[in-house]
Amino acid sequence: MKELINSLNGDKVIWAFVALLALFSFMPVFSASSNLAYMRHGTGNTFTYLLKHGIQIFVGFYIIYKVHKVPYHYFRAISKIALPIVWVLLVYTLLKGTVIDGANASRWIQIPYIGITFQTSTLAAIVLYVYVAHYLSKKRDTPITFKNSFVELWLPVFVTIMLILPANFSTAALIFSMVVMLAFVGKYPLKYIGVIVGAGIISLMFFILVAKAFPNAFPNRVDTWMKRIDNFASDKPDEDEYQIEKAKIAIASGGVYGLGPGKSIQKNFLPQSSSDFIYAIIVEEYGLFGALVVMGLYLLLLFRFVVAAHKSNSVFGKLVVVGLGFPIIFQAMTNMAVAVELFPVTGQTLPLISSGGSSIWMTCIAIGIILSVTKKEEEIAQELADKQKREEALQRLIDKQLQEEEEALQVENENYSIEDKANPLEPILKKN
C-alpha cells in the first residue's frame, strides 16, 4: 500500500478528497439503488448495482492514474485533434442517440460489442475547456482582436454548444458559463465577453423560436424546459414536479442527524434517486450534518484547485486547472441546489458520488489532467530542491579542498622555516 501511495504523483490532498468522495459514494448508491432493483428485477437485491458502481469507481481511478502520468502540455495538441472528433460524436448522438431511464432526449451513444452507454457531451466539455485554455494561454502576450478570436475561439465554442443544446440544455448552459468564466480569468477583453454573452442569449432565443415553429425537429425539449422553469417559479405546492416534491419530503425527513444509513423511505418513490437526486437521499439518511460534510468536501476540493492553479508556473497550467476544476464543483453545487429547489430540475449528477459510468469517468479524466499539472509543479520543485542540494554539496567540497590546501601550505611553511634554534658558531667552537 505504501508503494502504491508513493507511486501517486501530483497533489496528495486532491487525491485524498477524491478518494473520500468516491468511498462515501458506496453507501448512498447502495441504499438508493433498491428502488431500481425492485422495478427492474422485483427482488430488491442491490448487490448488482453496488458491484457495478464499484467497478466504475475502480476504472475511474485507473483512468486518473494513467492520465496524470501524461505531461499536461500534451493536452494542447490533443484538444485540437479531439475537437472535430467530438463534433462528429455529438452529431451522431443527436441522430442515433440512446434514451436512458425514461429521459425524453437522446444524450447517450452505445459502444458497440461492449454495451456501455456513453454521454458525449461530458467528453465535449473537457475537450472544449482544454482548447479554450490553450488559446487563451497562447494569446496572453499578444493583442486580441474580436474578429480573429471569434473564428479561432468562439466559433468552436458555439458549434459545440449548439450540438449539445437540443438534447441537453443544462449541460450546454453549464459549458457556456464555464467558458465565459475561463475567458474572464484568462484576461480576455471584458468588452468582447459582453458581446459574446449577448450573442449567446440571442442565439438561445432564436433556437427556442425555431423549436416552437418546428416542434417535430426537437420533440418535447423546449416544452420540457419551459415547464420546469414555470414549476420552479410557481409558489403553488401542487404545481411542483413529482421529483422535487419527493426530494423535499426526503430532506424534511432527514432533520439534523438523519434517519440512518440505508433507512431512506423516499428512495422507493423518488425517480433517479441514485443519480440526479442522490443528494436528497444523503440528507434524508445522514441529515443536515452529513449534507454539510459532503458540501464541505467539495468546497475544500475547490480551495485545493485554487491552490494548484496558483502554484502552476505556466499560464496554460493555471487555466487548465481552473477550466477543469471549477466545473466539477459548480456541477456539484447545481445538483445540490436542484435537490433543495434553488434551481429548476437540470439532470446534473453529483460528481464522484452519483452512479453512472460515463459521468464518473469523464470527471476522472478531468481530475487526472489537473493532477498532471500539479505533478509537473512537484517535479519542478523537486528539481530546484535537488539543484540546491547539489550546489550545497559542491560548495562543501570546495570548502573542504580549500581547507586541505591551507593546511598543507601551513605544514610546508613549518618544515622550511628559516628559524633555527641551534648556535651558528657551534662548528667553529667544536674545531677549537
Secondary structure per residue as TSV (DSSP state, phi and psi in degrees):
chain	resnum	aa	ss	phi	psi
A	1	M	-	360.0	-40.4
A	2	K	H	-64.1	-38.6
A	3	E	H	-66.6	-38.0
A	4	L	H	-63.9	-44.8
A	5	I	H	-64.0	-39.5
A	6	N	H	-67.0	-25.1
A	7	S	T	-79.5	-9.9
A	8	L	-	-83.1	114.8
A	9	N	-	-94.1	172.5
A	10	G	S	89.6	-171.2
A	11	D	-	-67.9	112.7
A	12	K	H	-66.9	-28.4
A	13	V	H	-68.2	-40.2
A	14	I	H	-63.3	-43.5
A	15	W	H	-54.9	-44.9
A	16	A	H	-64.7	-46.2
A	17	F	H	-65.4	-40.6
A	18	V	H	-63.1	-42.4
A	19	A	H	-64.8	-40.2
A	20	L	H	-62.5	-45.3
A	21	L	H	-63.5	-41.7
A	22	A	H	-66.6	-42.4
A	23	L	H	-65.9	-41.1
A	24	F	H	-63.9	-30.6
A	25	S	H	-60.9	-26.2
A	26	F	H	-61.6	-37.2
A	27	M	H	-68.8	-53.8
A	28	P	H	-67.5	-33.4
A	29	V	H	-66.5	-42.8
A	30	F	H	-60.7	-41.2
A	31	S	H	-72.8	-45.6
A	32	A	H	-75.1	-14.0
A	33	S	T	-81.5	-4.4
A	34	S	H	-63.5	-36.4
A	35	N	H	-67.2	-34.6
A	36	L	H	-65.7	-38.0
A	37	A	H	-64.4	-39.9
A	38	Y	H	-69.9	-42.1
A	39	M	H	-68.2	-40.0
A	40	R	H	-94.5	-30.8
A	41	H	T	-121.1	-19.4
A	42	G	S	73.6	9.6
A	43	T	S	-106.5	-28.2
A	44	G	-	80.0	5.2
A	45	N	-	-79.2	111.0
A	46	T	-	-96.6	5.2
A	47	F	H	-61.4	-37.1
A	48	T	H	-61.2	-42.4
A	49	Y	H	-70.0	-36.2
A	50	L	H	-65.5	-43.2
A	51	L	H	-63.3	-42.7
A	52	K	H	-61.3	-43.5
A	53	H	H	-65.2	-39.0
A	54	G	H	-62.3	-40.9
A	55	I	H	-64.7	-40.9
A	56	Q	H	-63.8	-41.1
A	57	I	H	-66.2	-42.8
A	58	F	H	-61.5	-46.2
A	59	V	H	-63.1	-37.7
A	60	G	H	-61.0	-44.4
A	61	F	H	-69.4	-32.4
A	62	Y	H	-63.7	-39.2
A	63	I	H	-63.1	-45.0
A	64	I	H	-57.5	-46.1
A	65	Y	H	-61.5	-45.1
A	66	K	H	-70.4	-41.5
A	67	V	H	-68.1	-38.7
A	68	H	H	-72.3	-11.3
A	69	K	T	-81.8	-16.6
A	70	V	S	-81.0	129.0
A	71	P	-	-56.4	129.7
A	72	Y	T	-65.5	-23.3
A	73	H	T	-69.8	-14.8
A	74	Y	H	-64.9	-27.1
A	75	F	H	-71.5	-12.3
A	76	R	H	-58.9	-55.7
A	77	A	H	-68.8	-36.8
A	78	I	H	-60.9	-39.6
A	79	S	H	-65.3	-37.6
A	80	K	H	-68.7	-36.4
A	81	I	H	-75.9	-38.2
A	82	A	H	-76.5	-24.4
A	83	L	H	-60.7	-49.1
A	84	P	H	-62.0	-35.1
A	85	I	H	-63.6	-40.3
A	86	V	H	-63.4	-39.6
A	87	W	H	-60.1	-42.3
A	88	V	H	-62.3	-42.7
A	89	L	H	-64.6	-38.4
A	90	L	H	-66.5	-41.1
A	91	V	H	-63.4	-43.2
A	92	Y	H	-62.5	-37.7
A	93	T	H	-64.2	-40.8
A	94	L	H	-64.6	-36.3
A	95	L	H	-88.0	-40.3
A	96	K	H	-125.3	18.4
A	97	G	-	-66.2	164.2
A	98	T	B	-105.6	143.4
A	99	V	-	-98.1	133.6
A	100	I	-	-123.5	137.6
A	101	D	T	53.4	38.7
A	102	G	T	80.2	6.4
A	103	A	-	-65.1	145.7
A	104	N	S	-98.0	33.5
A	105	A	S	-148.8	145.9
A	106	S	-	-89.6	100.3
A	107	R	-	-113.5	-7.0
A	108	W	E	-122.8	153.7
A	109	I	E	-122.8	150.8
A	110	Q	E	-102.0	127.5
A	111	I	-	-74.0	125.7
A	112	P	T	-61.9	146.2
A	113	Y	T	69.1	-12.0
A	114	I	T	-107.4	-37.2
A	115	G	-	84.3	6.6
A	116	I	-	-86.2	131.5
A	117	T	E	-87.1	149.6
A	118	F	E	-141.0	126.2
A	119	Q	E	-91.1	109.4
A	120	T	H	-69.5	-26.0
A	121	S	H	-65.3	-30.4
A	122	T	H	-68.9	-40.0
A	123	L	H	-66.8	-40.6
A	124	A	H	-59.4	-38.5
A	125	A	H	-62.4	-46.0
A	126	I	H	-63.2	-47.5
A	127	V	H	-61.3	-42.2
A	128	L	H	-66.7	-41.8
A	129	Y	H	-61.0	-43.3
A	130	V	H	-66.8	-39.0
A	131	Y	H	-62.3	-45.1
A	132	V	H	-64.0	-42.0
A	133	A	H	-61.6	-39.6
A	134	H	H	-64.3	-44.4
A	135	Y	H	-64.4	-46.1
A	136	L	H	-65.3	-36.8
A	137	S	H	-71.0	-34.1
A	138	K	H	-69.2	-35.5
A	139	K	T	-97.0	11.2
A	140	R	T	-62.0	-39.0
A	141	D	T	-99.8	9.1
A	142	T	S	-123.1	148.2
A	143	P	-	-62.4	138.1
A	144	I	-	-105.3	125.7
A	145	T	-	-102.1	148.6
A	146	F	H	-65.2	-37.1
A	147	K	H	-62.5	-50.6
A	148	N	H	-67.6	-41.2
A	149	S	H	-69.2	-29.5
A	150	F	I	-65.9	-41.2
A	151	V	I	-72.0	-44.9
A	152	E	I	-82.0	-32.2
A	153	L	I	-107.1	-60.3
A	154	W	I	-79.7	-28.2
A	155	L	H	-63.2	-47.3
A	156	P	H	-60.3	-35.7
A	157	V	H	-64.1	-48.0
A	158	F	H	-68.2	-36.1
A	159	V	H	-61.9	-46.0
A	160	T	H	-62.2	-46.1
A	161	I	H	-67.1	-39.6
A	162	M	H	-67.3	-26.4
A	163	L	H	-78.8	-21.1
A	164	I	H	-91.1	-34.1
A	165	L	T	-54.6	-45.4
A	166	P	T	-58.5	-31.5
A	167	A	T	-103.7	-20.6
A	168	N	-	-150.1	86.2
A	169	F	H	-66.1	-41.1
A	170	S	H	-64.1	-41.6
A	171	T	H	-67.0	-40.5
A	172	A	H	-62.2	-42.7
A	173	A	H	-65.3	-40.1
A	174	L	H	-63.5	-44.9
A	175	I	H	-63.8	-44.7
A	176	F	H	-62.4	-42.6
A	177	S	H	-63.4	-42.1
A	178	M	H	-69.9	-34.8
A	179	V	H	-66.6	-42.4
A	180	V	H	-62.6	-43.0
A	181	M	H	-60.8	-42.1
A	182	L	H	-65.6	-38.8
A	183	A	H	-64.3	-38.2
A	184	F	H	-65.0	-45.6
A	185	V	H	-63.7	-35.9
A	186	G	T	-78.7	9.6
A	187	K	T	62.3	35.9
A	188	Y	-	-70.0	140.8
A	189	P	-	-51.5	129.6
A	190	L	H	-63.7	-35.4
A	191	K	H	-65.4	-34.6
A	192	Y	H	-71.8	-34.5
A	193	I	H	-61.5	-40.6
A	194	G	H	-60.6	-40.0
A	195	V	H	-64.2	-42.5
A	196	I	H	-66.0	-42.2
A	197	V	H	-61.6	-43.4
A	198	G	H	-62.4	-41.4
A	199	A	H	-65.0	-36.2
A	200	G	H	-65.6	-41.9
A	201	I	H	-64.9	-43.0
A	202	I	H	-63.5	-40.8
A	203	S	H	-63.4	-39.0
A	204	L	H	-65.0	-43.6
A	205	M	H	-62.2	-39.7
A	206	F	H	-64.8	-40.5
A	207	F	H	-63.6	-41.5
A	208	I	H	-63.1	-41.5
A	209	L	H	-63.0	-42.9
A	210	V	H	-64.1	-42.0
A	211	A	H	-65.0	-35.3
A	212	K	H	-70.0	-37.8
A	213	A	H	-72.7	-33.1
A	214	F	-	-125.7	75.7
A	215	P	T	-63.4	-26.0
A	216	N	T	-71.9	-18.8
A	217	A	T	-72.3	-39.1
A	218	F	S	-131.0	74.8
A	219	P	T	-62.3	130.5
A	220	N	T	75.2	-15.8
A	221	R	H	-69.4	-57.5
A	222	V	H	-62.6	-39.9
A	223	D	H	-61.5	-37.8
A	224	T	H	-64.0	-45.5
A	225	W	H	-58.9	-49.7
A	226	M	H	-63.2	-38.3
A	227	K	H	-64.8	-42.1
A	228	R	H	-65.2	-41.2
A	229	I	H	-66.7	-41.2
A	230	D	H	-63.7	-43.1
A	231	N	H	-64.6	-37.1
A	232	F	H	-68.3	-40.0
A	233	A	H	-75.7	-21.3
A	234	S	-	-77.8	143.6
A	235	D	-	-96.8	-1.3
A	236	K	-	-81.5	123.9
A	237	P	G	-63.6	-29.0
A	238	D	G	-76.5	-6.1
A	239	E	G	-101.2	1.8
A	240	D	S	-66.6	147.1
A	241	E	-	-67.2	154.7
A	242	Y	H	-58.7	-42.6
A	243	Q	H	-62.4	-47.5
A	244	I	H	-63.2	-37.8
A	245	E	H	-60.9	-47.8
A	246	K	H	-69.2	-34.0
A	247	A	H	-65.0	-40.9
A	248	K	H	-67.4	-35.5
A	249	I	H	-64.6	-42.0
A	250	A	H	-62.3	-43.9
A	251	I	H	-66.1	-41.5
A	252	A	H	-65.8	-31.4
A	253	S	H	-74.7	-23.5
A	254	G	H	-69.6	-36.9
A	255	G	T	64.3	-147.0
A	256	V	T	-84.1	-43.6
A	257	Y	T	-108.3	-7.6
A	258	G	-	83.2	170.5
A	259	L	S	-82.5	-15.8
A	260	G	-	113.1	153.1
A	261	P	T	-57.9	129.8
A	262	G	T	79.1	1.5
A	263	K	-	-102.3	15.9
A	264	S	-	-64.7	140.3
A	265	I	S	-98.6	-39.2
A	266	Q	G	-72.1	-13.1
A	267	K	G	-61.4	-22.2
A	268	N	G	-80.9	-12.0
A	269	F	T	-121.2	-20.5
A	270	L	-	-86.6	115.6
A	271	P	T	-64.4	150.6
A	272	Q	T	56.2	34.8
A	273	S	T	-68.5	-22.5
A	274	S	T	-96.6	0.1
A	275	S	T	-131.4	-86.1
A	276	D	T	-65.6	-33.8
A	277	F	T	-115.8	29.7
A	278	I	H	-68.2	-25.2
A	279	Y	H	-65.8	-34.5
A	280	A	H	-64.0	-38.4
A	281	I	H	-67.5	-38.4
A	282	I	H	-61.5	-43.8
A	283	V	H	-65.6	-39.7
A	284	E	H	-65.4	-40.4
A	285	E	H	-86.8	-32.7
A	286	Y	H	-114.4	-0.6
A	287	G	H	71.3	-170.7
A	288	L	H	-62.3	-35.3
A	289	F	H	-60.9	-49.3
A	290	G	H	-64.9	-38.0
A	291	A	H	-62.6	-42.1
A	292	L	H	-69.5	-34.0
A	293	V	H	-64.1	-45.3
A	294	V	H	-62.6	-45.5
A	295	M	H	-61.9	-39.8
A	296	G	H	-63.1	-37.0
A	297	L	H	-62.8	-41.3
A	298	Y	H	-66.1	-40.1
A	299	L	H	-68.3	-37.6
A	300	L	H	-65.6	-36.8
A	301	L	H	-65.2	-39.2
A	302	L	H	-60.6	-44.8
A	303	F	H	-59.9	-39.2
A	304	R	H	-69.1	-33.5
A	305	F	H	-63.1	-40.8
A	306	V	H	-62.2	-43.1
A	307	V	H	-61.9	-44.1
A	308	A	H	-63.3	-40.2
A	309	A	H	-66.0	-38.6
A	310	H	H	-67.0	-36.3
A	311	K	H	-75.4	-23.1
A	312	S	-	-62.6	137.2
A	313	N	S	-95.8	5.1
A	314	S	S	-124.7	148.2
A	315	V	H	-64.3	-40.7
A	316	F	H	-61.3	-43.2
A	317	G	H	-61.4	-43.6
A	318	K	H	-60.6	-46.6
A	319	L	H	-70.1	-33.8
A	320	V	H	-64.9	-43.9
A	321	V	H	-62.5	-44.9
A	322	V	H	-66.1	-45.6
A	323	G	H	-68.0	-28.4
A	324	L	H	-100.6	-29.0
A	325	G	H	-81.1	-45.5
A	326	F	H	-62.5	-41.1
A	327	P	H	-60.4	-32.0
A	328	I	H	-61.7	-46.4
A	329	I	H	-70.1	-40.6
A	330	F	H	-64.5	-38.1
A	331	Q	H	-64.0	-40.3
A	332	A	H	-63.1	-45.0
A	333	M	H	-65.8	-34.5
A	334	T	H	-64.7	-43.8
A	335	N	H	-60.4	-43.7
A	336	M	H	-65.8	-39.9
A	337	A	H	-65.0	-37.0
A	338	V	H	-64.8	-41.0
A	339	A	H	-63.2	-33.1
A	340	V	T	-100.9	12.8
A	341	E	T	63.2	35.9
A	342	L	S	-87.7	-23.5
A	343	F	S	-125.0	155.6
A	344	P	-	-64.9	163.8
A	345	V	-	-61.5	128.0
A	346	T	-	-120.2	-28.8
A	347	G	-	87.5	14.6
A	348	Q	-	-84.7	132.4
A	349	T	-	-81.9	167.7
A	350	L	-	-92.0	109.6
A	351	P	T	-55.7	134.2
A	352	L	T	71.3	-4.8
A	353	I	T	-116.4	-47.3
A	354	S	S	-62.7	149.2
A	355	S	-	-74.3	155.3
A	356	G	-	135.0	121.8
A	357	G	H	-68.2	-58.0
A	358	S	H	-65.8	-37.1
A	359	S	H	-65.9	-39.6
A	360	I	H	-65.4	-43.9
A	361	W	H	-68.8	-37.0
A	362	M	H	-68.1	-38.3
A	363	T	H	-62.3	-38.3
A	364	C	H	-68.1	-35.6
A	365	I	H	-62.2	-45.7
A	366	A	H	-61.3	-43.9
A	367	I	H	-65.8	-37.3
A	368	G	H	-61.2	-41.1
A	369	I	H	-66.1	-41.4
A	370	I	H	-61.0	-44.2
A	371	L	H	-65.5	-30.1
A	372	S	H	-63.9	-37.9
A	373	V	H	-65.0	-46.5
A	374	T	H	-67.4	-31.2
A	375	K	H	-63.8	-40.7
A	376	K	H	-63.1	-40.2
A	377	E	H	-66.1	-37.5
A	378	E	H	-65.0	-38.7
A	379	E	H	-64.5	-41.4
A	380	I	H	-64.5	-44.0
A	381	A	H	-62.8	-39.3
A	382	Q	H	-66.8	-38.9
A	383	E	H	-63.4	-41.4
A	384	L	H	-64.9	-40.2
A	385	A	H	-65.1	-42.3
A	386	D	H	-65.0	-39.1
A	387	K	H	-63.0	-42.4
A	388	Q	H	-64.2	-40.0
A	389	K	H	-63.8	-41.1
A	390	R	H	-63.7	-41.4
A	391	E	H	-64.7	-40.0
A	392	E	H	-66.0	-41.8
A	393	A	H	-64.0	-41.3
A	394	L	H	-64.2	-39.7
A	395	Q	H	-65.2	-37.4
A	396	R	H	-65.0	-39.0
A	397	L	H	-64.2	-41.4
A	398	I	H	-64.2	-45.1
A	399	D	H	-62.0	-40.8
A	400	K	H	-64.3	-40.9
A	401	Q	H	-64.7	-44.0
A	402	L	H	-62.2	-40.7
A	403	Q	H	-64.4	-40.8
A	404	E	H	-64.6	-39.7
A	405	E	H	-65.4	-40.0
A	406	E	H	-63.9	-41.8
A	407	E	H	-65.4	-40.0
A	408	A	H	-64.9	-41.3
A	409	L	H	-64.4	-37.5
A	410	Q	H	-66.3	-41.6
A	411	V	H	-63.7	-40.9
A	412	E	H	-63.3	-41.2
A	413	N	H	-65.1	-36.3
A	414	E	H	-68.0	-35.1
A	415	N	H	-72.2	-33.3
A	416	Y	T	-109.7	32.5
A	417	S	-	-70.5	141.1
A	418	I	S	-78.6	-8.4
A	419	E	-	-74.4	124.5
A	420	D	-	-134.0	119.1
A	421	K	-	-80.3	-10.7
A	422	A	S	-70.8	151.9
A	423	N	-	-74.0	119.7
A	424	P	T	-65.1	-17.7
A	425	L	T	-93.0	3.0
A	426	E	H	-61.0	-40.6
A	427	P	H	-59.9	-41.3
A	428	I	H	-69.2	-39.9
A	429	L	H	-65.3	-33.4
A	430	K	H	-66.4	-36.2
A	431	K	H	-66.5	-38.1
A	432	N	-	-72.2	360.0
